[in-house]
Amino acid sequence: MFTTLIIARFRRPDLDEISGLFKEFDETDMPQRMGTLRRQLFNYRDLYIHAQDFAEDHGPEQVEQAREDPRFVQISADLRPFFEPYDPSWQGPKDAMASCFYRWQR
């Protein structure tokens, strides 16, 4: 399994509305198209943490390919008012992904 973590700052922490947007998105075939097995959203103080698990290490490539889908474009636009980039030089989702520096699995 491959996991990505996207980090951003909350601009408008409306957790119910954000959850609703993802619920609608995840009820489509987009998670399957992207290779997503599980999505978890976390908040810590003013931070938004988006964990996404993929079956294979090529999950990020599938996400990159899905970015052109109108549904991906739409949810990205719908979510924009809620977040601001953690890093001001942010250009896209890859710029908000945390890097794993230790992994252990039983």
Residue pairs with C-beta under 8 A, 6 or more apart in sequence:
1 37
1 53
1 54
1 55
2 53
2 54
2 55
2 56
2 57
2 58
2 59
2 60
3 51
3 52
3 53
3 54
3 100
4 51
4 52
4 54
4 59
4 60
4 63
4 97
5 49
5 50
5 51
5 52
5 97
5 98
6 48
6 49
6 50
6 52
6 93
6 96
6 97
6 98
7 47
7 48
7 49
7 50
7 86
7 96
7 97
7 98
8 47
8 48
8 50
8 83
8 84
8 85
8 86
8 96
9 46
9 47
9 48
9 83
9 84
9 85
9 86
10 43
10 46
10 47
10 48
10 82
10 83
10 84
11 81
11 82
11 83
11 84
12 81
12 82
13 43
13 46
13 48
13 82
14 82
15 41
15 43
17 82
18 41
18 79
18 82
19 41
21 75
21 78
21 79
22 39
22 41
22 75
25 31
25 71
25 75
26 36
26 39
28 71
30 36
30 66
30 69
30 71
30 72
31 37
31 39
33 62
33 66
33 69
34 54
34 59
34 62
34 63
34 66
35 54
35 55
35 56
35 58
35 59
35 62
35 63
36 52
36 53
36 54
36 59
37 53
37 54
37 55
38 51
38 52
38 53
39 50
39 51
39 52
39 53
40 50
40 51
40 52
41 48
41 49
41 50
41 51
42 48
42 49
42 50
42 51
43 49
47 86
48 82
48 83
52 59
52 63
54 60
54 62
60 94
63 93
66 72
67 73
67 93
85 95
85 96
86 96
87 95
87 96
89 95
90 96
